Amino acid sequence: MARQHATADLLKLAEEWIAAWNTRDVERVLTLYTDDSEMTSPYIVSLSFEPGGTLRGKDALRAYWTKALTLRPNLHFTLLETFVGPDSVAVLYRNDLGKQVCEYLRLDDGGKIRQASGNYPVG
């Protein structure tokens, strides 16, 4: 079983995650992730990265996010709500397109993101 993280640490991670994305600096975002992290998103499929929608490892994430940022020059997230679990945090935010998105982030024992899932509204 994964280590339980303090609520304050999870809230801080959510704020750091939003701040890192708002700098548009992929390397800063990647510092929050483990080397073998995985990310699942429907946009991974739509950008032709992986038909199953899941990427593994920082190199794959770097390539995906770099391409995505070139397509979204005004990317900006506004934190709306943070939900915490023993070893995870769900970040509800509004993106630059005005859509609400929920990002689920599961952590390793050291507090780095080892598994992430982008969840988007239907329609």
Rosetta silent file (secondary structure, phi, psi, omega in degrees, C-alpha in Angstrom):
SEQUENCE: MARQHATADLLKLAEEWIAAWNTRDVERVLTLYTDDSEMTSPYIVSLSFEPGGTLRGKDALRAYWTKALTLRPNLHFTLLETFVGPDSVAVLYRNDLGKQVCEYLRLDDGGKIRQASGNYPVG
SCORE:     score description
SCORE:     0.000 S_00000001
   1 L     0.000  140.300 -179.370    0.000    0.000    0.000 S_00000001
   2 L   -70.374  154.847  178.955    1.235    3.481   -0.847 S_00000001
   3 L   -67.745  140.430  175.847    2.214    5.915    1.852 S_00000001
   4 L   -79.517  133.011 -178.905   -0.489    8.299    3.044 S_00000001
   5 L  -100.403  147.704  178.068    0.396   11.922    2.307 S_00000001
   6 L   -66.345  142.396  179.751   -0.445   14.894    4.508 S_00000001
   7 H   -55.792  -41.883 -179.519   -3.353   16.981    3.297 S_00000001
   8 H   -60.501  -38.336  179.119   -1.188   20.121    3.348 S_00000001
   9 H   -68.016  -38.158  178.802    1.351   18.446    1.035 S_00000001
  10 H   -67.400  -41.491  177.393   -1.380   17.384   -1.391 S_00000001
  11 H   -63.924  -40.126  178.041   -2.857   20.881   -1.482 S_00000001
  12 H   -64.146  -41.174  178.290    0.616   22.316   -2.082 S_00000001
  13 H   -60.959  -43.488  179.094    1.193   19.867   -4.937 S_00000001
  14 H   -59.245  -43.883  179.089   -2.064   20.942   -6.596 S_00000001
  15 H   -66.265  -41.040  178.324   -1.007   24.591   -6.404 S_00000001
  16 H   -64.673  -39.200 -179.377    2.491   23.779   -7.693 S_00000001
  17 H   -62.234  -47.572  177.625    1.023   21.738  -10.555 S_00000001
  18 H   -61.170  -47.414 -178.708   -1.202   24.654  -11.654 S_00000001
  19 H   -61.379  -41.016  179.709    1.658   27.164  -11.299 S_00000001
  20 H   -63.038  -45.380  178.473    4.030   24.952  -13.305 S_00000001
  21 H   -62.722  -38.045 -177.554    1.543   24.616  -16.158 S_00000001
  22 H   -70.101  -15.372  173.116    0.903   28.350  -16.172 S_00000001
  23 H   -81.635  -15.370 -177.383    4.614   28.978  -16.821 S_00000001
  24 L    62.293   26.405 -179.332    4.291   26.795  -19.960 S_00000001
  25 L  -104.384  101.440 -176.488    7.638   25.244  -18.967 S_00000001
  26 H   -58.672  -38.582 -179.313    7.442   21.509  -19.682 S_00000001
  27 H   -65.015  -36.601  176.441   10.627   20.807  -17.713 S_00000001
  28 H   -65.083  -42.843  178.001    9.163   22.490  -14.634 S_00000001
  29 H   -61.195  -44.664 -177.300    6.016   20.387  -14.955 S_00000001
  30 H   -62.351  -24.477  178.057    8.096   17.214  -15.375 S_00000001
  31 L   -63.889  -18.618 -179.569    9.889   17.823  -12.047 S_00000001
  32 L   -84.616   -7.774 -172.895    6.594   16.918  -10.370 S_00000001
  33 E  -111.276  151.984  173.009    6.522   13.453  -12.019 S_00000001
  34 E   -73.564  159.492  179.653    8.437   10.207  -11.493 S_00000001
  35 E   -60.812  -32.705 -177.897   10.746    9.039  -14.277 S_00000001
  36 E  -104.747   24.641 -177.630    8.408    6.109  -15.016 S_00000001
  37 E   -63.623  160.529  175.923    5.152    8.028  -14.629 S_00000001
  38 E  -130.713  148.285 -177.941    2.188    7.401  -16.861 S_00000001
  39 E  -131.644  132.916  177.681   -0.425    9.765  -18.231 S_00000001
  40 E  -120.152  132.237 -179.485   -3.820    8.913  -19.701 S_00000001
  41 L  -162.698  145.464  174.799   -5.835   11.392  -21.738 S_00000001
  42 H   -65.355  -22.885  179.918   -8.131   11.404  -24.755 S_00000001
  43 H   -73.734  -21.704  173.649   -5.860   14.077  -26.245 S_00000001
  44 H   -61.718  -39.270  177.590   -3.001   11.582  -26.373 S_00000001
  45 H   -70.896  -49.489 -174.792   -5.126    9.713  -28.905 S_00000001
  46 H   -66.066  -23.994  176.764   -6.288   12.797  -30.816 S_00000001
  47 L   -94.014   11.607  174.071   -2.695   14.059  -31.174 S_00000001
  48 L    62.978   38.441  177.613   -1.673   10.641  -32.565 S_00000001
  49 L   -93.178  -44.201 -175.978    0.692    9.677  -29.775 S_00000001
  50 L  -156.479  120.190 -176.031   -0.758    6.377  -28.546 S_00000001
  51 L   -62.051  -23.548  178.085   -4.011    4.721  -29.666 S_00000001
  52 L   -83.448  -11.084  177.080   -4.676    3.432  -26.142 S_00000001
  53 L    85.193    6.724 -179.544   -4.461    6.936  -24.668 S_00000001
  54 E  -125.307  129.375  174.762   -1.691    6.211  -22.143 S_00000001
  55 E  -109.342  150.031 -179.640    1.931    7.358  -22.299 S_00000001
  56 E  -128.817  133.181  176.574    4.704    6.074  -20.045 S_00000001
  57 L    92.195  151.694 -176.190    7.902    7.806  -18.980 S_00000001
  58 H   -63.548  -35.076 -179.523    9.094   11.402  -18.944 S_00000001
  59 H   -62.417  -42.442  178.856   10.424   11.340  -22.511 S_00000001
  60 H   -67.028  -41.356  178.313    6.997   10.424  -23.874 S_00000001
  61 H   -64.033  -42.304  179.059    5.289   13.009  -21.671 S_00000001
  62 H   -57.916  -47.319 -179.164    7.787   15.670  -22.747 S_00000001
  63 H   -62.351  -45.162 -179.357    7.096   15.012  -26.443 S_00000001
  64 H   -63.426  -51.860 -176.755    3.319   15.041  -25.942 S_00000001
  65 H   -67.186  -34.844  177.212    3.193   18.158  -23.786 S_00000001
  66 H   -62.614  -44.833  177.842    5.620   20.046  -26.013 S_00000001
  67 H   -64.646  -44.391 -178.994    3.405   19.382  -29.025 S_00000001
  68 H   -60.662  -40.056 -179.466    0.254   20.225  -27.090 S_00000001
  69 H   -67.755  -30.082  176.896    1.682   23.553  -25.931 S_00000001
  70 H   -68.246  -27.802  179.470    2.497   24.565  -29.507 S_00000001
  71 H   -84.573  -16.527 -177.891   -1.182   24.036  -30.325 S_00000001
  72 L  -127.381   74.479 -175.200   -2.379   26.014  -27.281 S_00000001
  73 L   -65.432  -18.393 -179.598   -0.307   29.225  -27.131 S_00000001
  74 L  -106.977   21.084 -177.495   -2.627   30.795  -24.536 S_00000001
  75 L   -52.288  129.841  177.148   -2.784   27.801  -22.184 S_00000001
  76 L  -158.117  136.179  179.478   -3.689   28.870  -18.661 S_00000001
  77 L  -114.946  139.777  173.679   -5.305   27.003  -15.768 S_00000001
  78 E  -117.392  118.007 -179.026   -7.347   28.470  -12.919 S_00000001
  79 E   -66.814  127.853  178.835   -7.631   26.225   -9.867 S_00000001
  80 E  -106.390  -40.746 -174.953  -11.269   25.734   -8.834 S_00000001
  81 E  -161.128  149.266  175.871  -11.133   22.902   -6.298 S_00000001
  82 E  -125.621  130.876  177.451   -8.751   20.318   -4.885 S_00000001
  83 E  -116.307  136.258 -176.964   -9.850   16.877   -3.711 S_00000001
  84 E  -120.483  148.709  172.361   -7.481   14.690   -1.682 S_00000001
  85 L  -128.394 -178.285 -178.235   -7.149   10.995   -0.978 S_00000001
  86 L   -59.339  -39.295 -177.309   -4.511    9.102    0.975 S_00000001
  87 L  -133.022   26.730 -177.319   -2.077    8.933   -1.976 S_00000001
  88 E  -152.910  163.661  174.848   -3.743   11.098   -4.609 S_00000001
  89 E  -141.404  138.839  173.933   -5.089   14.498   -5.455 S_00000001
  90 E  -112.455  126.311 -175.574   -7.739   15.488   -7.987 S_00000001
  91 E  -109.315  115.368  175.878   -7.359   18.991   -9.356 S_00000001
  92 E   -97.042  123.005 -178.059  -10.459   20.659  -10.769 S_00000001
  93 E  -141.534  164.043  173.170   -9.540   23.644  -12.910 S_00000001
  94 E  -105.941  130.637  179.812  -10.820   25.876  -15.684 S_00000001
  95 L   -91.281  179.856 -177.196   -8.620   25.990  -18.753 S_00000001
  96 L   -65.441  -14.919  177.404   -7.986   28.846  -21.175 S_00000001
  97 L   -92.355    1.538  179.292  -10.911   27.661  -23.315 S_00000001
  98 L    84.600    6.379 -179.442  -13.308   28.091  -20.383 S_00000001
  99 L   -91.518  142.927  172.687  -13.794   24.333  -19.887 S_00000001
 100 E   -84.153  136.543  179.948  -13.666   22.635  -16.510 S_00000001
 101 E  -133.093  144.841  175.329  -11.204   19.752  -16.346 S_00000001
 102 E  -118.852  120.343  179.697  -10.418   17.299  -13.558 S_00000001
 103 E  -107.645  122.414  179.000   -6.896   15.910  -13.408 S_00000001
 104 E   -97.032  125.425 -176.287   -6.387   12.874  -11.178 S_00000001
 105 E  -125.127  113.999  177.308   -2.831   12.585   -9.817 S_00000001
 106 E  -100.261  136.002 -172.597   -1.656    9.496   -7.890 S_00000001
 107 E  -105.244  156.590  170.743    1.629    9.873   -6.007 S_00000001
 108 L   -87.178 -178.425 -177.442    4.520    7.627   -5.124 S_00000001
 109 L   -63.980  -25.349 -179.697    5.852    7.414   -1.572 S_00000001
 110 L   -86.952   -0.577  177.519    8.155   10.380   -2.210 S_00000001
 111 L    90.243    9.936  176.163    5.317   12.688   -3.264 S_00000001
 112 L   -92.710  152.598  179.914    5.989   12.643   -7.018 S_00000001
 113 E   -75.506  122.829  179.685    3.192   11.988   -9.521 S_00000001
 114 E  -109.159  -18.102 -179.929    3.397    8.389  -10.765 S_00000001
 115 E  -149.780  131.121 -179.620    0.024    8.169  -12.498 S_00000001
 116 E  -135.457  149.100  177.995   -2.138   10.907  -13.996 S_00000001
 117 E  -142.176  123.301  175.593   -5.434   10.972  -15.817 S_00000001
 118 E   -88.653  127.771 -177.995   -7.020   13.935  -17.563 S_00000001
 119 E  -121.745  122.223 -170.601  -10.813   13.878  -17.323 S_00000001
 120 L  -117.905  153.638  178.747  -12.799   16.187  -19.572 S_00000001
 121 L   -65.485  150.658  178.508  -16.470   17.145  -19.832 S_00000001
 122 L   -87.324  130.647  174.989  -18.582   15.271  -22.321 S_00000001
 123 L    97.076    0.000    0.000  -19.955   17.381  -25.133 S_00000001
